Amino acid sequence: MDERRAHAAVEAVWRIESGRLVAGLARLVRDVGLAEELAQDALVRALEVWPRAGVPENPGAWLMATGKHAALDRLRRDRTLERKEEQLVNEAGARFALSAAEVAVAREEDLGDDLLTLVLTCCHPVLSPAARTALTLRAVAGLTTEEIARAFLLPVPTVAQRIVRARRTLKEEGVGFTAPAPDELAERLDSALEIVYLVFNEGYTATTGEDWMRPALCSDALRLGRVLASLLPQEPEVHGLVALMELQAARIGARTDTHGAPVLLDDQDRARWDRLLLGRGLAALKRAEALGGALGLYALQAAIAACHARAPSAAATDWPQIALLYSALAERTGSPVVELNRAVAVGRAEGPAPGLAIVERLLGEDALPGYHLLPAVHGDLLERLGRDEYARAAFTRAASLATNARERELLAARAAGADRRVP
């Protein structure tokens, strides 16, 4: 096989199989860091073998079997792990053999359990959010350290240190590769969902840099969310998060113009919204609702996104329903960011004055210091009331706080527009 094509095949398989590979190896060695090393060894071996021998019929199983061989070799070389080697040999038995029959032996349900355990281990609350994010993208999503650094505009050594520290913390805190106890599952799952959505949001509206979006990060988060939904089909909030991400991702193609400048929701060409993703998102929301009980935080946000998705035009958007959903969300969270979003919805449903009252209360409470969207929304509502001088000041303040170049340009342009209208 052509070497270039073989390397492309290895990369594609790695993207799909790396999470399951690390999970399966972690079950054997009970150490996420070591499992990652073994998975990398298997990847290197594939890069050596596949260009000569061709891509195997079941590449994921080939990588798993190769990784298991490497695990056994590693254990044999390490005299301090002799007892563990004997235990693993007894447990795994002939599954370590690289025969065609043994390569296909991996049971899908076991791999599913392993993958879920890996996600919940990487997102353990003992780790900081930054460490959880880096480790999850590395071990579960299969991103390289360089790719993670590039996605978040961070130095490669910074990301590498986070991953190393995360592995060390898990070991020092005695967090083994085991499924959480029933009383720990809710907290661990909440942590996992939080990290997946954090990754998605960083891709959907980048915090810093020249580009407003980083769609590759959205894709990675969607992949992680879909994996969780397949592993936890009875968890409504998992489906709620997937629904939210699918519905938001559907708008990515319409969120920038040909020059990469942001296009706000009201001005987007809805024909450019991805109909497949919209359908998937609405179906995931329906699954979350069908599981019963009150909608969770992600499902509530998905219901808001669904109102936009179902509207044939900006003018047809059901803003009163969106305002009600934001009220429910604000009551559940007490979040000033949610309250700011409610102000936007109220401003559209009832007029700018009621929305402005909510924003000015938030300003009076100094609820979101340094958050650029607070003066941005303030400026928008003031502009709609014809108070252009004050709107100009608000947009100027928002632009000074924005850390993303594209967003800063948009807010500066709105300040200039308001300035031209000032008598």
NORQUIKA-V755379 format. One record per helix or strand. SS is the DSSP state (2 for helix, 1 for strand). FROM is the first residue (numbers start at 0). TO is the last residue. If there is no record, write none. Layout:
<<SS	FROM	TO> <SS	FROM	TO>>
This chain:
<<2	2	28> <2	31	52> <2	58	76> <2	78	95> <2	99	102> <2	107	121> <2	128	138> <2	144	151> <2	155	171> <2	181	203> <1	208	208> <2	214	230> <2	235	248> <2	251	253> <1	255	255> <1	261	261> <2	264	266> <2	269	271> <2	274	289> <2	296	309> <2	313	315> <2	318	332> <2	335	348> <2	351	363> <2	371	383> <2	387	400> <1	403	403> <2	404	420>>
